[in-house]
Amino acid sequence: MILAGDVGGTKILLGLFREQRGRLRAVREATFPSRDATSLVDPIRAFLDDADERPDGCVLGVAAPVVGGRGAQVNLPWSVDARRIASAARIDRVTLINDVEAAAW
């Protein structure tokens, strides 16, 4: 199970995906207003609280330059830290990439 997300200045899109026959299949998706969150941890926890199982890994595209697993959101008063998310959400592997890079993938 993979948690993927797009973290922007207006909304946070999160989705859980499962590999099935070599392809990813969406299991669940949700949108959260970015301005309502005090950090990215809160919407991720809320999203995973309703999930039947924990993701094995996570990748998040963020609207910020990402250096060393951290990104300072341009349009939000909080930053994003892969280690903090991994610890708070109990996910072994969390990767942050710039949202433009995510779109290119």
C-alpha positions, 0 to 999 in steps of 0.5 A, spaced: 500 500 500 502 506 498 500 513 500 501 519 495 499 526 495 499 533 492 501 538 497 499 545 494 497 552 497 490 551 497 489 543 497 492 537 500 490 531 495 491 524 498 490 517 496 492 510 498 494 505 492 495 498 491 499 494 486 495 489 482 497 486 476 503 490 475 499 497 476 497 501 481 489 501 483 486 507 487 483 504 494 481 511 497 482 518 496 480 525 500 482 532 499 483 537 505 484 545 505 491 546 506 489 553 510 485 549 515 492 544 517 497 547 522 502 542 519 501 536 514 501 531 519 494 532 521 491 531 514 495 525 513 493 522 520 486 524 519 486 520 512 489 514 515 485 513 521 479 511 516 484 506 513 483 499 513 491 498 513 497 502 514 501 504 507 508 501 506 511 507 503 509 514 502 511 519 496 508 527 496 509 532 491 510 539 495 509 546 492 516 547 495 524 546 493 525 539 497 532 539 500 534 533 505 527 531 505 525 538 507 521 543 504 518 550 506 511 551 503 511 557 499 504 559 500 503 556 507 506 558 514 508 551 515 514 546 512 514 539 510 519 534 513 519 527 511 522 524 517 517 528 522 511 525 517 514 518 517 514 518 525 507 521 526 504 517 521 508 510 522 510 510 515 517 506 514 519 510 508 516 517 506 519 521 500 518 528 498 519 531 491 517 538 488 510 538 485 513 540 478 517 533 478 511 529 481 507 532 475 513 530 470 513 523 473 
